[in-house]
Amino acid sequence: MSRSLQPPAVIDELRSGVALGCHILALEDQGDFVWGHVSARDPEGRGVWMKASGFGFDEIGPEQVILVSWDGDVLEGDGRRHLEYPIHTELMRARPDVQCVVHTHAPWSVAFAATEEPLRPVSHDGTLFVPPDVARFTRTGDLVLTPELGSDLAKTVGDRNVALMVHHGIVACGADLPTAVFNAVFLERACKTNMRALMAGGPKTWSSDEEALAKRAHVGSPQAAWDYFARRLAC
Ligand SMILES: [Zn+2]
């Protein structure tokens, strides 16, 4: 058991934030029974504060957010860690700017990835991810159980904010919890809108690269959306 140098309030806030992120993803239909996870980087560099396994997104409170080391050991908190912890540790290892990571089995994103169609910026959401076309991890649709696979996934993400994990789900990241969680939410919404257009015969029009890049600077304030959900969940 390692002793934290941070004031307890800092860690408490982090654990509450991870729990809120889980509840937002549950409300946005990204839960898959007890699978999928949210994490935040430990301020002391010991690893990641991550949702414990065995619970659904809607069941998570701060006490179900545990500290997982870079090697997958549980350092603080009661609960088991998810098998796919390398998605989080390896992306954060590769990206010092990333403070938070989300992995879900978002159903519209999985269906969309299977079409092999390019993601078109047909709505506001899509402009956060394209151009260029969204990154796709295709090495395996199996679980990411090893640091080596996690590192490969991190290479696919590169310097971007999301990737589709074909036959599996999505990964999203950001410099804070609202950004990472809403990158996951907006990606799923973008894929859902693309799927609706594909089911209606395929999109015939979408933002040009120029318009999409201009919109990227204007749409999707993660903090405003995060605050909205925090108010909604407090009722
Ligand atoms: Zn998974």
py3Dmol code that shows the C-alpha trace and the ligand (Angstrom):
import py3Dmol

protein = """\
ATOM      1  CA  MET A   1       0.000   0.000   0.000  1.00  0.00           C
ATOM      2  CA  SER A   2       1.581   3.292  -1.069  1.00  0.00           C
ATOM      3  CA  ARG A   3       0.945   6.475   0.863  1.00  0.00           C
ATOM      4  CA  SER A   4      -0.454   9.392  -1.080  1.00  0.00           C
ATOM      5  CA  LEU A   5       1.335  12.743  -0.854  1.00  0.00           C
ATOM      6  CA  GLN A   6      -1.675  14.564  -2.293  1.00  0.00           C
ATOM      7  CA  PRO A   7      -4.227  16.168   0.025  1.00  0.00           C
ATOM      8  CA  PRO A   8      -7.138  13.706   0.315  1.00  0.00           C
ATOM      9  CA  ALA A   9      -9.468  16.246  -1.298  1.00  0.00           C
ATOM     10  CA  VAL A  10      -7.525  16.105  -4.587  1.00  0.00           C
ATOM     11  CA  ILE A  11      -7.845  12.336  -4.838  1.00  0.00           C
ATOM     12  CA  ASP A  12     -11.463  12.418  -3.635  1.00  0.00           C
ATOM     13  CA  GLU A  13     -12.305  14.906  -6.377  1.00  0.00           C
ATOM     14  CA  LEU A  14     -10.579  12.746  -8.983  1.00  0.00           C
ATOM     15  CA  ARG A  15     -12.476   9.623  -7.870  1.00  0.00           C
ATOM     16  CA  SER A  16     -15.785  11.536  -7.873  1.00  0.00           C
ATOM     17  CA  GLY A  17     -15.004  12.827 -11.362  1.00  0.00           C
ATOM     18  CA  VAL A  18     -14.331   9.324 -12.695  1.00  0.00           C
ATOM     19  CA  ALA A  19     -17.610   8.163 -11.121  1.00  0.00           C
ATOM     20  CA  LEU A  20     -19.539  11.046 -12.710  1.00  0.00           C
ATOM     21  CA  GLY A  21     -17.983  10.204 -16.086  1.00  0.00           C
ATOM     22  CA  CYS A  22     -19.214   6.610 -15.683  1.00  0.00           C
ATOM     23  CA  HIS A  23     -22.770   7.802 -14.961  1.00  0.00           C
ATOM     24  CA  ILE A  24     -22.730  10.105 -18.004  1.00  0.00           C
ATOM     25  CA  LEU A  25     -21.674   7.190 -20.217  1.00  0.00           C
ATOM     26  CA  ALA A  26     -24.471   5.063 -18.728  1.00  0.00           C
ATOM     27  CA  LEU A  27     -27.042   7.749 -19.554  1.00  0.00           C
ATOM     28  CA  GLU A  28     -25.634   7.948 -23.084  1.00  0.00           C
ATOM     29  CA  ASP A  29     -26.196   4.195 -23.614  1.00  0.00           C
ATOM     30  CA  GLN A  30     -22.523   3.292 -23.662  1.00  0.00           C
ATOM     31  CA  GLY A  31     -22.823   0.775 -20.841  1.00  0.00           C
ATOM     32  CA  ASP A  32     -22.311  -2.890 -21.724  1.00  0.00           C
ATOM     33  CA  PHE A  33     -23.452  -4.564 -18.497  1.00  0.00           C
ATOM     34  CA  VAL A  34     -20.271  -4.379 -16.334  1.00  0.00           C
ATOM     35  CA  TRP A  35     -17.805  -3.704 -19.166  1.00  0.00           C
ATOM     36  CA  GLY A  36     -16.167  -0.456 -20.247  1.00  0.00           C
ATOM     37  CA  HIS A  37     -14.053   1.878 -18.123  1.00  0.00           C
ATOM     38  CA  VAL A  38     -13.017   5.439 -17.325  1.00  0.00           C
ATOM     39  CA  SER A  39      -9.659   6.468 -15.840  1.00  0.00           C
ATOM     40  CA  ALA A  40      -7.756   9.541 -14.692  1.00  0.00           C
ATOM     41  CA  ARG A  41      -3.997   9.873 -14.280  1.00  0.00           C
ATOM     42  CA  ASP A  42      -2.744   9.773 -10.697  1.00  0.00           C
ATOM     43  CA  PRO A  43      -1.324  13.216  -9.817  1.00  0.00           C
ATOM     44  CA  GLU A  44       1.712  11.536  -8.223  1.00  0.00           C
ATOM     45  CA  GLY A  45       2.523   9.397 -11.243  1.00  0.00           C
ATOM     46  CA  ARG A  46       1.780   6.064  -9.558  1.00  0.00           C
ATOM     47  CA  GLY A  47      -0.642   4.925 -12.278  1.00  0.00           C
ATOM     48  CA  VAL A  48      -4.313   5.527 -13.058  1.00  0.00           C
ATOM     49  CA  TRP A  49      -7.478   5.910 -10.978  1.00  0.00           C
ATOM     50  CA  MET A  50      -9.851   3.585 -12.772  1.00  0.00           C
ATOM     51  CA  LYS A  51     -13.363   2.202 -12.415  1.00  0.00           C
ATOM     52  CA  ALA A  52     -13.251  -1.175 -10.666  1.00  0.00           C
ATOM     53  CA  SER A  53     -14.459  -4.277 -12.524  1.00  0.00           C
ATOM     54  CA  GLY A  54     -17.676  -6.100 -11.740  1.00  0.00           C
ATOM     55  CA  PHE A  55     -19.924  -3.010 -11.710  1.00  0.00           C
ATOM     56  CA  GLY A  56     -21.966  -1.248 -14.382  1.00  0.00           C
ATOM     57  CA  PHE A  57     -21.294   2.399 -15.209  1.00  0.00           C
ATOM     58  CA  ASP A  58     -24.496   3.387 -13.396  1.00  0.00           C
ATOM     59  CA  GLU A  59     -23.370   1.683 -10.164  1.00  0.00           C
ATOM     60  CA  ILE A  60     -20.036   3.474  -9.751  1.00  0.00           C
ATOM     61  CA  GLY A  61     -19.372   5.739  -6.795  1.00  0.00           C
ATOM     62  CA  PRO A  62     -16.011   7.213  -5.744  1.00  0.00           C
ATOM     63  CA  GLU A  63     -15.342   4.106  -3.625  1.00  0.00           C
ATOM     64  CA  GLN A  64     -15.415   1.923  -6.766  1.00  0.00           C
ATOM     65  CA  VAL A  65     -12.582   3.937  -8.349  1.00  0.00           C
ATOM     66  CA  ILE A  66      -9.250   2.272  -7.595  1.00  0.00           C
ATOM     67  CA  LEU A  67      -5.585   3.137  -8.150  1.00  0.00           C
ATOM     68  CA  VAL A  68      -3.989   0.771 -10.693  1.00  0.00           C
ATOM     69  CA  SER A  69      -0.206   0.876 -11.155  1.00  0.00           C
ATOM     70  CA  TRP A  70       1.509   1.046 -14.536  1.00  0.00           C
ATOM     71  CA  ASP A  71       2.020  -2.736 -14.205  1.00  0.00           C
ATOM     72  CA  GLY A  72      -1.594  -3.488 -13.328  1.00  0.00           C
ATOM     73  CA  ASP A  73      -1.315  -3.840  -9.531  1.00  0.00           C
ATOM     74  CA  VAL A  74      -4.094  -2.400  -7.366  1.00  0.00           C
ATOM     75  CA  LEU A  75      -2.339   0.118  -5.103  1.00  0.00           C
ATOM     76  CA  GLU A  76      -5.313   1.744  -3.414  1.00  0.00           C
ATOM     77  CA  GLY A  77      -9.011   1.088  -3.020  1.00  0.00           C
ATOM     78  CA  ASP A  78     -11.060  -2.063  -2.731  1.00  0.00           C
ATOM     79  CA  GLY A  79     -11.989  -3.872  -5.893  1.00  0.00           C
ATOM     80  CA  ARG A  80     -10.612  -5.772  -8.825  1.00  0.00           C
ATOM     81  CA  ARG A  81      -9.072  -4.082 -11.808  1.00  0.00           C
ATOM     82  CA  HIS A  82     -10.350  -4.555 -15.324  1.00  0.00           C
ATOM     83  CA  LEU A  83      -8.389  -6.946 -17.551  1.00  0.00           C
ATOM     84  CA  GLU A  84      -8.041  -4.231 -20.205  1.00  0.00           C
ATOM     85  CA  TYR A  85      -6.164  -1.774 -17.963  1.00  0.00           C
ATOM     86  CA  PRO A  86      -3.320  -1.542 -20.603  1.00  0.00           C
ATOM     87  CA  ILE A  87      -5.670   0.550 -22.794  1.00  0.00           C
ATOM     88  CA  HIS A  88      -5.372   3.247 -20.136  1.00  0.00           C
ATOM     89  CA  THR A  89      -1.804   2.834 -18.874  1.00  0.00           C
ATOM     90  CA  GLU A  90      -0.215   2.544 -22.323  1.00  0.00           C
ATOM     91  CA  LEU A  91      -2.117   5.475 -23.845  1.00  0.00           C
ATOM     92  CA  MET A  92      -1.145   7.671 -20.892  1.00  0.00           C
ATOM     93  CA  ARG A  93       2.446   6.402 -21.050  1.00  0.00           C
ATOM     94  CA  ALA A  94       2.620   7.358 -24.744  1.00  0.00           C
ATOM     95  CA  ARG A  95       0.812  10.687 -24.333  1.00  0.00           C
ATOM     96  CA  PRO A  96       1.981  12.949 -21.477  1.00  0.00           C
ATOM     97  CA  ASP A  97      -0.782  15.409 -22.444  1.00  0.00           C
ATOM     98  CA  VAL A  98      -3.517  12.809 -21.809  1.00  0.00           C
ATOM     99  CA  GLN A  99      -4.938  12.911 -18.293  1.00  0.00           C
ATOM    100  CA  CYS A 100      -8.038  10.770 -18.840  1.00  0.00           C
ATOM    101  CA  VAL A 101      -9.018   7.772 -20.972  1.00  0.00           C
ATOM    102  CA  VAL A 102     -12.388   6.175 -21.761  1.00  0.00           C
ATOM    103  CA  HIS A 103     -13.005   2.749 -23.281  1.00  0.00           C
ATOM    104  CA  THR A 104     -16.507   1.521 -24.070  1.00  0.00           C
ATOM    105  CA  HIS A 105     -18.281  -0.933 -26.331  1.00  0.00           C
ATOM    106  CA  ALA A 106     -20.363   1.905 -27.814  1.00  0.00           C
ATOM    107  CA  PRO A 107     -22.909   0.042 -29.985  1.00  0.00           C
ATOM    108  CA  TRP A 108     -23.386   2.513 -32.870  1.00  0.00           C
ATOM    109  CA  SER A 109     -19.628   2.982 -33.175  1.00  0.00           C
ATOM    110  CA  VAL A 110     -19.084  -0.782 -33.369  1.00  0.00           C
ATOM    111  CA  ALA A 111     -21.801  -1.121 -36.028  1.00  0.00           C
ATOM    112  CA  PHE A 112     -20.436   1.846 -37.972  1.00  0.00           C
ATOM    113  CA  ALA A 113     -16.851   0.511 -37.875  1.00  0.00           C
ATOM    114  CA  ALA A 114     -18.109  -2.742 -39.407  1.00  0.00           C
ATOM    115  CA  THR A 115     -19.401  -0.877 -42.480  1.00  0.00           C
ATOM    116  CA  GLU A 116     -15.826   0.249 -43.342  1.00  0.00           C
ATOM    117  CA  GLU A 117     -17.378   3.513 -44.536  1.00  0.00           C
ATOM    118  CA  PRO A 118     -15.474   6.747 -43.901  1.00  0.00           C
ATOM    119  CA  LEU A 119     -16.880   8.842 -41.051  1.00  0.00           C
ATOM    120  CA  ARG A 120     -18.502  11.900 -42.642  1.00  0.00           C
ATOM    121  CA  PRO A 121     -18.972  15.196 -40.777  1.00  0.00           C
ATOM    122  CA  VAL A 122     -22.723  15.241 -41.389  1.00  0.00           C
ATOM    123  CA  SER A 123     -23.447  16.842 -37.976  1.00  0.00           C
ATOM    124  CA  HIS A 124     -21.641  18.985 -35.404  1.00  0.00           C
ATOM    125  CA  ASP A 125     -20.268  15.925 -33.567  1.00  0.00           C
ATOM    126  CA  GLY A 126     -18.383  14.518 -36.534  1.00  0.00           C
ATOM    127  CA  THR A 127     -16.318  17.652 -37.018  1.00  0.00           C
ATOM    128  CA  LEU A 128     -14.464  16.929 -33.761  1.00  0.00           C
ATOM    129  CA  PHE A 129     -12.920  13.841 -35.369  1.00  0.00           C
ATOM    130  CA  VAL A 130     -12.723  14.348 -39.156  1.00  0.00           C
ATOM    131  CA  PRO A 131     -10.889  15.365 -41.260  1.00  0.00           C
ATOM    132  CA  PRO A 132      -8.844  13.237 -41.576  1.00  0.00           C
ATOM    133  CA  ASP A 133     -10.970  10.084 -41.328  1.00  0.00           C
ATOM    134  CA  VAL A 134     -11.263   8.629 -37.850  1.00  0.00           C
ATOM    135  CA  ALA A 135      -8.427   6.335 -36.673  1.00  0.00           C
ATOM    136  CA  ARG A 136      -9.216   2.596 -36.629  1.00  0.00           C
ATOM    137  CA  PHE A 137      -7.464  -0.105 -34.593  1.00  0.00           C
ATOM    138  CA  THR A 138      -7.652  -3.265 -36.696  1.00  0.00           C
ATOM    139  CA  ARG A 139      -4.904  -5.522 -35.333  1.00  0.00           C
ATOM    140  CA  THR A 140      -7.415  -7.443 -33.227  1.00  0.00           C
ATOM    141  CA  GLY A 141     -11.027  -7.235 -32.132  1.00  0.00           C
ATOM    142  CA  ASP A 142     -10.090  -9.283 -29.060  1.00  0.00           C
ATOM    143  CA  LEU A 143      -9.533  -7.810 -25.609  1.00  0.00           C
ATOM    144  CA  VAL A 144      -6.483  -5.590 -25.062  1.00  0.00           C
ATOM    145  CA  LEU A 145      -4.891  -7.706 -22.349  1.00  0.00           C
ATOM    146  CA  THR A 146      -1.181  -6.892 -22.665  1.00  0.00           C
ATOM    147  CA  PRO A 147       0.942  -3.745 -22.493  1.00  0.00           C
ATOM    148  CA  GLU A 148       2.219  -4.632 -25.961  1.00  0.00           C
ATOM    149  CA  LEU A 149      -1.315  -4.517 -27.440  1.00  0.00           C
ATOM    150  CA  GLY A 150      -2.097  -1.396 -25.421  1.00  0.00           C
ATOM    151  CA  SER A 151       1.004   0.258 -26.841  1.00  0.00           C
ATOM    152  CA  ASP A 152      -0.077  -0.696 -30.358  1.00  0.00           C
ATOM    153  CA  LEU A 153      -3.506   0.822 -29.729  1.00  0.00           C
ATOM    154  CA  ALA A 154      -1.821   4.002 -28.462  1.00  0.00           C
ATOM    155  CA  LYS A 155       0.144   4.144 -31.738  1.00  0.00           C
ATOM    156  CA  THR A 156      -3.142   3.948 -33.653  1.00  0.00           C
ATOM    157  CA  VAL A 157      -4.563   6.837 -31.626  1.00  0.00           C
ATOM    158  CA  GLY A 158      -1.335   8.793 -32.262  1.00  0.00           C
ATOM    159  CA  ASP A 159      -1.896  12.439 -31.399  1.00  0.00           C
ATOM    160  CA  ARG A 160      -5.672  12.194 -31.927  1.00  0.00           C
ATOM    161  CA  ASN A 161      -8.562  12.212 -29.470  1.00  0.00           C
ATOM    162  CA  VAL A 162     -10.331   8.936 -30.361  1.00  0.00           C
ATOM    163  CA  ALA A 163     -10.032   5.689 -32.281  1.00  0.00           C
ATOM    164  CA  LEU A 164     -12.551   3.082 -33.349  1.00  0.00           C
ATOM    165  CA  MET A 165     -11.564  -0.393 -32.161  1.00  0.00           C
ATOM    166  CA  VAL A 166     -13.001  -2.487 -34.977  1.00  0.00           C
ATOM    167  CA  HIS A 167     -15.118  -5.496 -33.805  1.00  0.00           C
ATOM    168  CA  HIS A 168     -14.804  -4.205 -30.236  1.00  0.00           C
ATOM    169  CA  GLY A 169     -15.532  -0.585 -29.243  1.00  0.00           C
ATOM    170  CA  ILE A 170     -13.937   2.819 -28.911  1.00  0.00           C
ATOM    171  CA  VAL A 171     -11.144   4.556 -27.049  1.00  0.00           C
ATOM    172  CA  ALA A 172     -11.244   8.284 -26.265  1.00  0.00           C
ATOM    173  CA  CYS A 173      -8.841  10.532 -24.405  1.00  0.00           C
ATOM    174  CA  GLY A 174      -8.383  14.114 -23.298  1.00  0.00           C
ATOM    175  CA  ALA A 175      -6.535  16.565 -21.119  1.00  0.00           C
ATOM    176  CA  ASP A 176      -9.301  16.337 -18.500  1.00  0.00           C
ATOM    177  CA  LEU A 177     -12.299  14.162 -17.638  1.00  0.00           C
ATOM    178  CA  PRO A 178     -14.969  16.283 -19.398  1.00  0.00           C
ATOM    179  CA  THR A 179     -12.971  16.255 -22.642  1.00  0.00           C
ATOM    180  CA  ALA A 180     -12.259  12.509 -22.599  1.00  0.00           C
ATOM    181  CA  VAL A 181     -15.826  11.542 -21.648  1.00  0.00           C
ATOM    182  CA  PHE A 182     -17.417  13.824 -24.226  1.00  0.00           C
ATOM    183  CA  ASN A 183     -15.016  12.716 -26.943  1.00  0.00           C
ATOM    184  CA  ALA A 184     -16.507   9.264 -26.314  1.00  0.00           C
ATOM    185  CA  VAL A 185     -20.072  10.640 -26.233  1.00  0.00           C
ATOM    186  CA  PHE A 186     -19.660  12.775 -29.369  1.00  0.00           C
ATOM    187  CA  LEU A 187     -17.945   9.956 -31.302  1.00  0.00           C
ATOM    188  CA  GLU A 188     -20.857   7.608 -30.572  1.00  0.00           C
ATOM    189  CA  ARG A 189     -23.333  10.302 -31.617  1.00  0.00           C
ATOM    190  CA  ALA A 190     -21.373  10.971 -34.823  1.00  0.00           C
ATOM    191  CA  CYS A 191     -21.363   7.259 -35.665  1.00  0.00           C
ATOM    192  CA  LYS A 192     -25.107   7.002 -34.908  1.00  0.00           C
ATOM    193  CA  THR A 193     -25.868   9.905 -37.233  1.00  0.00           C
ATOM    194  CA  ASN A 194     -23.702   8.394 -39.979  1.00  0.00           C
ATOM    195  CA  MET A 195     -25.467   5.052 -39.544  1.00  0.00           C
ATOM    196  CA  ARG A 196     -28.878   6.696 -39.857  1.00  0.00           C
ATOM    197  CA  ALA A 197     -27.763   8.376 -43.072  1.00  0.00           C
ATOM    198  CA  LEU A 198     -26.293   5.100 -44.361  1.00  0.00           C
ATOM    199  CA  MET A 199     -29.572   3.307 -43.602  1.00  0.00           C
ATOM    200  CA  ALA A 200     -31.431   5.989 -45.607  1.00  0.00           C
ATOM    201  CA  GLY A 201     -29.341   5.286 -48.695  1.00  0.00           C
ATOM    202  CA  GLY A 202     -26.082   6.936 -47.683  1.00  0.00           C
ATOM    203  CA  PRO A 203     -25.183  10.566 -46.956  1.00  0.00           C
ATOM    204  CA  LYS A 204     -25.215  12.796 -50.025  1.00  0.00           C
ATOM    205  CA  THR A 205     -23.803  15.898 -48.395  1.00  0.00           C
ATOM    206  CA  TRP A 206     -21.537  16.739 -45.468  1.00  0.00           C
ATOM    207  CA  SER A 207     -19.235  19.542 -44.329  1.00  0.00           C
ATOM    208  CA  SER A 208     -16.228  20.267 -46.506  1.00  0.00           C
ATOM    209  CA  ASP A 209     -12.875  19.887 -44.769  1.00  0.00           C
ATOM    210  CA  GLU A 210     -12.733  23.658 -44.489  1.00  0.00           C
ATOM    211  CA  GLU A 211     -16.173  23.912 -42.873  1.00  0.00           C
ATOM    212  CA  ALA A 212     -15.525  20.923 -40.596  1.00  0.00           C
ATOM    213  CA  LEU A 213     -12.271  22.410 -39.308  1.00  0.00           C
ATOM    214  CA  ALA A 214     -13.937  25.774 -38.724  1.00  0.00           C
ATOM    215  CA  LYS A 215     -16.790  24.087 -36.843  1.00  0.00           C
ATOM    216  CA  ARG A 216     -14.335  22.094 -34.721  1.00  0.00           C
ATOM    217  CA  ALA A 217     -13.290  25.365 -33.118  1.00  0.00           C
ATOM    218  CA  HIS A 218     -16.887  26.364 -32.381  1.00  0.00           C
ATOM    219  CA  VAL A 219     -18.898  23.282 -31.386  1.00  0.00           C
ATOM    220  CA  GLY A 220     -18.845  20.830 -28.527  1.00  0.00           C
ATOM    221  CA  SER A 221     -17.926  22.496 -25.245  1.00  0.00           C
ATOM    222  CA  PRO A 222     -17.216  19.476 -23.049  1.00  0.00           C
ATOM    223  CA  GLN A 223     -17.314  21.487 -19.829  1.00  0.00           C
ATOM    224  CA  ALA A 224     -20.824  22.850 -20.566  1.00  0.00           C
ATOM    225  CA  ALA A 225     -22.080  19.348 -21.374  1.00  0.00           C
ATOM    226  CA  TRP A 226     -20.347  17.905 -18.290  1.00  0.00           C
ATOM    227  CA  ASP A 227     -21.935  20.558 -16.038  1.00  0.00           C
ATOM    228  CA  TYR A 228     -25.356  19.864 -17.589  1.00  0.00           C
ATOM    229  CA  PHE A 229     -25.075  16.158 -16.760  1.00  0.00           C
ATOM    230  CA  ALA A 230     -23.783  16.929 -13.263  1.00  0.00           C
ATOM    231  CA  ARG A 231     -26.945  18.999 -12.645  1.00  0.00           C
ATOM    232  CA  ARG A 232     -29.144  16.318 -14.179  1.00  0.00           C
ATOM    233  CA  LEU A 233     -27.602  13.555 -12.087  1.00  0.00           C
ATOM    234  CA  ALA A 234     -27.886  15.597  -8.901  1.00  0.00           C
ATOM    235  CA  CYS A 235     -31.715  15.671  -9.177  1.00  0.00           C
TER     236      CYS A 235
END
"""
ligand_1 = """\
1
ZN
Zn -13.325 -3.740 -24.265
"""
view = py3Dmol.view(width=600, height=400)
view.addModel(protein, "pdb")
view.setStyle({"model": 0}, {"cartoon": {"style": "trace"}})
view.addModel(ligand_1, "xyz")
view.setStyle({"model": 1}, {"stick": {}})
view.zoomTo()
view.show()
